[in-house]
């Protein structure tokens, strides 16, 4: 299809780039094992969501085709099966190579067939003492119902027969959840996984049977739950509906079976049949099915500093004074934070100040994912307890965070926060905070717009931007967004903010069209996680054909293939996969005086542009806009962790070609440390320099003039 790539296959290429990090010898050894784990957990989610939804589509709408590559669901599933199978061997090799390296530090994953008599005696004694009392066993045959296999759990299976019979049956043993995942020999780093011990000691369980063969396997289930609109006709709290759907998800149809080792064909065929999983989605591998034992290894290796990344601490932003009210500082000048290089504590400080400031009348915020021990939630609770009018939109449909968000919504309500759940048809994915201050008759705003979640944990792992501004037009726009959400509506147009689903995509198209009028003098720069929206892909291709220079930093899925003659030859695409998860979204249109710079919560995916409430904010302060453009420019110059998407659809590492090595993520940390050092030196405070791990270096507006249009939509009650 010319310059199009299939979404699912593009995602698998992204996960392949993650796996490549496990082979990078410049990455500390244990961190390479962590990349193997990330690769596996990514793949798990891919099967649960994307593969699960494709199976649903194949069964209920088999003629439907991908709008970019014209592939049916069946054709996509066939390609996915083939592509995943090609990734298993490299993953196994990465695990084996890393474990071989860790053996030099005393960590050794033992082989069952090479245990010494003393080792075998230890593991058997452990099994009899610790495991057997907790072990549940079941049979799969005509006389017994098929047991329920939990999603993602590891099982041991045995093909067994009675000594007086020739007919075999199949015994199963779930690995108990409350046992350590790995068992170490005394005073040693040598270990076996608990499932290996159970398999090896199966004779102690099925003592009246002959064991013909054994296998270790794992089942992945479809987890793509959808909200049935009929549910909203009932007078039921939305939290109760979501709780029921979460329980339902745990029992959805299996989509994958994984085996560790080389199981016998009878066991494979039996599980395929009873679980109704196609043979093409049965995968065999040489490495463990779950790497959840990694934390046990990490504890044993924590003194071996060379095995881990150098610790990097998010810094106090040099633009913020510790001695002056943060609200006053924002009222004086816009502030931009760059995570994880600068810390999220300043945002929490803003909430804490707002909770205590007598002039603050209300705080409104959208919450998509928050940390499990959230200081942000605590600040909102404190504000409500102090008599502030606090509104929190908690998105209960944030995938795999539903239970967490249900709990937070209850806690917020208990503290007196007004909690709403969002819109029936649309997830609210925006990262938006509005603080309203009233001093007599004067009303002013502090508005924060971010690219990432209000989550202290991920703020140390994801790259994200946060803009805090007292601009009254932006504040008025944010107020309109919150009013619309509380009125079960969506905003169609605003003055400064771009708000999906009605006012973001159309405005981006206008901005691209404007650059098209400049031809070869036009410029577009976009940094996002994924690019799948066909309308925007076609518009970028149109701009390329007009000669506009287009630079894209797309971490994950990219359905646009650059460099295709006559179509996308003026587009360059890179992906950065490194120590931190690239998550910030930046939109830049034009140069010099016509330059427009935005940060946003929205990727260029149809779900973001058409089916979610998203917000993009203009960076109006020239100095901050220059900084955002510099961030983008450094990313484009990365020649350590960047891969470039070529016209053949393959990614290749960016070559240094004699240029100094530049790891953009480490560069930004060095910037943050240097800026913090400079400020602390002025205050006669010394902090440790970052150790280089690479060679890189207002008046209240008239609301009647806002021209705001609101469209009513239904919302869950």
N, C-alpha and C positions, 0 to 999 in steps of 0.2 A: 504493500500500500504506500509506495513512494517513501515518505519520510516519517512513517508511523511505526511504533513498536507496541506490542501487546503489553497491557498493564501488568499482568501476572508474571510474564517472562522477564519484564524489566525489573520487577521486585526481586525475583530470584537472582538476577545479576547483581543487584545491590547486596543481597545476603552473601553472595560469592565474594564481594569486596570486603565484607566483614570477616569472612573466613581467611582471606589473604593476610589479614593482620596477624593471624595465628602463626604464620610462617615468617614474619618479619623479624629477622635476627637483631634488629635495632630496638625491638620492643622487649622489655624484661620478660623472663621466661614464664613466671606465673601469670603475668598479664596476658600473655599469649593464650594460656589455658582459659582465661576469662573470655577472650574473644571466641574461642570454641563454644563456650557456654552461651554467649550472646547469640551466636549463629544458630545454635540448637533451639533456644527459646524463641527466637524470631521465627524459625521454621514451624515450631509448634503453633504459634499464633496464626501464621499463614494458613496452615491446614485447618485450624479451627474456624477461621473466618472466611478467607477467600476461597479455599477449596470446598469448604462446606457450602458456601453460597452457590458455587458453580454446580455442585451435585444437585442442589435444589432446583437450579435453573434447568439443568439437563432433564430432570424428571418432570418439571411442570411447564417449561417453555423451551422445548428442545430446538425450535427453529430460530430462536433469538440469537443475534450475532453481535459481536463486539463492534462498536461503531467506528473503530479506527482500523482494525485489521481484518474485519469481516469473519472472524472465527466463531464457530458455535461453542457452547459450553463444553461439549464432548471433545471437540478438537483442542480446546485449551487444556482440558484435563489430561489429554494424551501427551501434549507437549510438557506440561508440568511434571508428569510422572517421569518422563525421559530426562528432563533437566535435573530434577531432584536426585535421581539415581546417579547422575554424573558427579554430584557434589558429595556423595556419601564417602567414596574412597578418599578424596582429599581430606575430609574431616577426620576419618580414621587415621590417616597418616599424620595429621597434625597432632592428634592426641598421643599417638605412639611416640612421635619425636619429642614432644614436650615431656612426657613421662620419663623417657630415657634421659633427658637432661636433668630432670628433678632427682633422678637416682643418685646423682653426684652429691645431692644434699640430704641423702638418707631416705628419700621418699621412693617407695617401690610398690607398684601394683603387681602383686604376686600372680603367678599362673597356677591354676588348680593342679595341673598335671605335674608340676615341679615342686610341690610342697614336700618338705622333709617330714619324717614320721613325727617329730616333735611339734612342727607347725600344724600338721593335720590333727594331732591330738588336742592342741589348744583350741582350734576352730570348732571341732566336734564338741568339746566340753562347753564352749561358749554357746553353741547351738542348743544343746540339751538344757543348759541352765537358763539362758536369757530369751531364746527365740521360741522353742517348742511350746512353752506354756501360752504364748500369745498367738500361735499360728492357727489360722482358720484354713480348712481344706474343703474342697468341693470336687464334684465329679461332673463331667460332661458326657452324658450318654442318654439312651432312650428312656431310662428310668428316672432321670433327674432333670429339672428345668435348667435352662442355661443361666448360669449366675450372671449378675450384673458386673461388668468390667468398668471401673471408674476411669474417667478421663485423665490421662497422663500418669496413672499409677503403674508401677512395675509388678509383674506377676511371674511366678515360676510355674511352668507346666511340665507334666510328666506323662508320657505314654506308658501305661501300665497294664498288666494282665495278671489274673490269678494263676497260681502255679499249675492248676489242673485244667486250665482253659487255654485256647489259642486266640480267642477274641480279645481285643484290646479296648480299653477305655482311656479316658483322658482326665487326669487329676490336676487340679490347680491349687496354688497357694499364693494368696496376695501377700506382698511384702508388708509386714506391720508398719504402720506410719510412725509409731512412737519409739522406734529403735534407731540407733545411730546408723547413718547411711554407709559408713565404712567402719571396719573393725581392725584394729592394729594389734600386731604381736606385741607382747610386753616389752617395754623399753626399746621400742623400735618404730621406724617409720614405714615398715612393711605392712601392707594391708590387703584385705579382700573386701569387696562390697557385700552388703548383707544379703543381696539376692544370689550372689555366688555361693555363699555359705549355705543358704537354704537349698539351692539346687544340689550342691555337693552332698548334703545330708538328707536328701529326700528319702533315702532308704529307711531312715529312722521314723519317717512319717507314714509311708506306705509299706509297712513291715510285712504285710500279708500278700504283697504283690511282687512280681518281677518288674523291674523298671527297664523298659525297652529303650527309652530315650528321654532326654530332658531338654527344655528350652526356657529361655528368659524372654519375655515379650512385654509390649506396652501398646495400649490402644489410645488413639486420638479421636475425639468425638467432635462433630459439628457443634460450634458454639455461637452460630450466627442467629441469635434470637432477634425477632422483629416485634414491634409493638402492634398488636391487633387493634385497629381503630374501634372495633366493636366494644373493646374493654372500656372505652371512655364513656360509653352509654350508661354504665353502671355507676351508682352512687357509692363509689369505693375510693378511698384515698390512693393517690398515685403510688405512694411508697409501697402499699400492700400489693398493688399490681406488679411493681418491679420485683418485689420479693418472690412472688409466685413465678415470674419469668426466669429469675435466676435459678430457682430450683428446677425449672423445666429444662434449662440449658444443660444441666448436669446429666440429663438423660437423653440428649439428642443422638442421632444416628452416628455410628462410627464411620470415619472416613480414611483411617490409616491404621495399619498394624506394623510395628517395628519389632524385629527380632535381633537379639544379641547373639552373634555366632552363626552357626550353620544348622538350623533345626531340621528335623526329618520332614519329609514331604507330607506324611499323613497328618502330623500336627498342624502344619501350615494350612493344608486343605480343610481340616476340621474347623480351625478358627476362622478362616475365610468364609466358610459356610454359615456357622452359627452367628457370626457378626455381620454377615452380608457385606463384606468388603471385597472389592474387585482385586484380582491378583496383581494388577498393575500398581496398586497402592499398598502392596506388601513390600517392605524394605528390610534387607538384612545388613547388619553392620558389625564391625569388629571392635568397636569401642562402646563404652557403657551407654545405656539408653537414657540415663539421667546423670547429670553432673552435679546434683544437689549435695554431693559429699565434698565439694570444693572448699567449703568453709572450714571443714575439719583439717584439710591440708594446709589452708592458709594459717590457721592457728599454730600449727607445728613449724611453719616456715617464717613466722612474722619477724624473727630476728635476722633473717637473711635479706637485708635491705636491697641487695642487688637484684632480687627476683621481682621487685615491685617498682612501679613508677615512683619517681621522686615525689614526695608530698608537696602539693601546691595548695596554698590557702587563699580563698577569695579575699580580696583586699578592700580596705576602706577607700571609697572613691575620692580622688583628690579634689573633685569639684564640690564636695560637701564638707561643711564645717561641723565639727562635733559640738561647738559651743553656741551655735545659733539655732533657733527653732527651724526645723526642716520645712515646716509650712511657710515660714517667712522667707526662707531661701528660695523655695519654688515660686512664691509670689514675686520674688525679685527677678528670677531667671529660670528658664526651663532646665531640667536635669535629665540626663540619660545614663542609665546603668547598663553595663555589659556583663552578663553572667556567662560563665562562672568566675570570670576574672575579677569582677567586683562582687561584693557580697550582697545578699538579699536583706541583710539586717537593716539597711537604710529604708527599705520599703516597709518592713515591720515597724521600724521607728516612726514612720509616717502614720501608720494605723494607730500606734500607741498614743502619739500626740493628738490625733483626731479624737480618740476616745476620751481624752482629758481636757481638750481645748473648749472653753465655755462658748466660743463663737461657732463651733461646729454644731449644726442643727441636724444633719443627716449624713449617713454613709451608705452607699449602695455599691454592690459588687457582684460580679458573676463568678461562680466557682465551678470549675470543671474537674480538675484533679488537685487534691491537697495532700499534704504529708499526713502520715498516720498520727504523729505527735505534733500538731500544727499550732505554731505560735500565732499564725494569722487568724485561725478560728478563735483562739484565746483573746486576741485583740478585739475582734468583732463582738464576742460575748461581753467583754469588759465595757465596750462602748454602749451596748444595749443596757447593761446593768447601771451605767451612769446616766441613763435617761435619754441617750441619743436615739434618733429614729434610724434604725439599721435595717436595711433590706438586703437579703442575700438570695440570689437566684442560684440554686444548687441543681446542677444538671445530673439527674439520677441515671441518665443513659450513657454516661461516660464508660465505655467498654472496659470490663474487668475491674472497674472502680465503683460499680453500682452499690455493693454492700457497704463499702467505706463511706460513700456519699449519703446513703440512707441513714447511717449512724450519725454523721455530722449534722444532717438536716434536723434530726431529733434534738441533738445537743444545742444547736443554735436556737431552736424554738423554745427549749427549756429556759434559755437565757433571756428570752424576750425579743429575739430577732424575728422580723417578719420574713418568713421563708416562702419562696415560690419555686416552682419546678421547671419553668420554661414552657415552650410551646408544643402542642401536640404533634405538629407536622415537622418541626425543626429542632435539632439540637442547638443549644446555645453554647458555642465554642469560643466566643470572644473572651478576651482577658481585659476587663474594663472595671475601673473603680472611679466613683464620683463622690467627692467630699464637698458638701455644701456648707458654706459659712455665712452667717448673718450677723452683721454689726449694725444694730439699729435698723434702718431701712435698706442698707446696702447689702446686696447678695453677691457673693463671689464663689468661685469653684476651684478646687484642686482636682485635676483629672489625671488618672494614670491609665495608659494603654500599653499592653505588653504583647510579646510574641509567644510567651510560654506561661505555664501554669503557676498558680500561687502555691508553690510547693518548695519548701526549704531543702528537701533532699535532692530533688532533681535540679534545683538551681546550682548545685555543685557539680552536676554531671552533664547538663545540657547547655549549649550556647544559646543565649536568649537576650533580647533587648527590652528595656523598660523605659518609657518616656513619662515623666511627671511634669505637668504644666499647669499654669494658672490662666491660660488663654481662655477668655470668656466665651468665644464662639465654640471652641472645642468643648468646654463645659456645658454650654447650652445644648450642643448636639448630643452629648452623653446623657443629659437629662431627658431629652426626647427619646433616646433609645430605652432608658429605664422605664419611662412612662408608657411606652408602647408595650414593653414586656409585661408590665403589671396589668395592662388593659387587654392582654391576650392578642397583641397585634405585632406587626412588623413595620419598620420604618422604610419608606420608599426613597426619600432623599433628605440630605442634610447639607449644611454649608461647608464644613471642614472635614469631618470624618467620612470615610467610605464604609458603608454598612451593608453587609449581605443579609438577606438574599436579593434585595432590590437595588441597592445603590453602590455596590462594589464592582461587580463584573462590568457593568455598562460603563462605569467611569474609567476602568482600566482600558477598555476598548477605545474610549475617546482619547486617552493619553497615548496609546499606541498609534492611533490614527494621526494624532498631532505630529508624532515623530516621523511618520511616513511622509508627511508634507515636506520634511527637510531632506528626504532622500539620504544620500551618503553622509550628510552632516547630522543625521539623526542618531540617537543613542538610547539604548534600553538596557538596564541591568536589573536582573531579578535573582534573589536568593530565596529559595523555598525548599521544602522537604520533598515535594512531589509535583509533577506536572502531568496531568491527565485530561484536563478540560479541553475538549476538541475545538470549541469556539476560540479559545485563547491560543491554542496551538496553531490553528489556521491563521489567526490574526498575526502571530509572530512570524509565521512563514511569509505572509503578505508583506510584512515590514522588511524581512530579509530580501525578498525579491525587489523591493524598492531601494535596496542598498543600505538600509539602516544597520548599523553595527549593534549586535545583540550579544550580551554576555550573560550566561545563566550558571548559577551555582545550584545544582539540584542534588541533594544528598541521596535520595532514594529513587522512586519510580520516575522515569522520564520517558514519556510516550512520543516525544519528538526526537527524531534522529537528525543531528546537525550535519552540515557539510555536504548535503545532497545538492549537486549542481543544478542551478536554475530554481531551486526551492528554498533550501536552508543554508546556503553556502556562506552567508554572513553571520551565522549563529555559531557560537562556541559554547559547549557545555562541559563543566567539570563537576565532579563529585568528591567531597572531602570526607573520608572515613578515618577517624583517628581516636585519640584518647577520650575525647568528649563527643557527645552526640550533637551534631550540627542541627539546630532547631530554630534559629532566628529567621524571620522572613523580612526581606528588604525589597522595596520596589523603588527603582530610580528611572526617571524619564527625562531625557534631555540633558543639555549641558549649560554651564554658565548661568545667565539670567533666567533662562526658561526651565532650569532644572527643578524637578519636583521629586522630593524624597519622602517615602512613607515607610513605617514599620507596621507589621500586621500579624494577626493570629491566623490568617488564611493562606493555605497553599493554593496553587492553581489546579485544584481538583473540583470536579463538578459538585461533589458533596459539600465542599466549602463555599463555592461561589453561588450555588443555587439551593442548597438544602440545609444550610446552617445559618445561625446568626453569628457573623464575624465582623470585626472592626479593624480598619486600617486608619492610622493617624498620620497626618503630615508632620514632618519635622521642620518646623518653621524657623527655629533659631539657626542662623547660618553656620555658626561654629559647630553646632551639633550635627547639622546636615553634612558638613564637611567630614565630621568624624564618622558618620555612618557610611559615607562614600569611601572613606579610607579603609574601613573595615571590609567593605566589599572588595576593594582593590587588592588588599593583602590576601584575601581568600583566592582571588583569581591568580595571584602570583605564587601560591603554594606549590612547591615542587618536591615535597616530602610525603604528604598524605593525600595529595590530589590525584585523581584519575580523570582522564579526558575521554568523553564519549566520541567515538569516531564515526565516520559515515557508514561503516559496515555494521554498526550497532554494537560493537565491542568496546570495552573500556580498556585503556592503556595508561600506565603510570606516566605522569608528567615528567619529562626528562629535564635534568638540571642543565645539561649542555654548558657546563663551565660556570654557571651562575652559583652564587652562594646558596647553600641549603636553606630553605625557608619553610618551617612548619608553622602555619598561620596560628594554630592554637597556642603553641608555646610562645610565639611572638607577642600575642595579646597578653599572655600572663607576664611576660617580661615587662611589657608596657605598664601593666597594673602595679607590679612590684616597684618599678622605677619611680612611678608617680607617687606611690605611697611612701617610698623612701625619702623622696624630695620633701614631702609635706612633714614627715616625722623629723627629718634633719632640722627643718625650720623650728620645730617644737622641741629640739634636743632629745628626740626619742630614736633609739636605734632598733631596726628590725633586720632580720636576716635577708640577704639578697637571694633572689631566685637562682637556683643552680641551673645553668643551661644544660638541657638534655639534647639539644640539637645544635647545629652550627649557625642557626638563623638569628639571624637577628629578629487697670482696664476699666471699661465702662460696661454696665449691664446692657446687653443688646435688646433691641425691641423684638420680642419673640414673634410678633406678627410678621416680621420681615424674613423669617427663616424659611418660608416656603416648604414646610414639612408636610408630606403626605403620608398617611397611615392607612394600611390595609388590615382589616379585621381578619383574624384566623382563629380557629378553635384551639383550645388549650386544655390539657388534662387538669382535672380538678382533684 
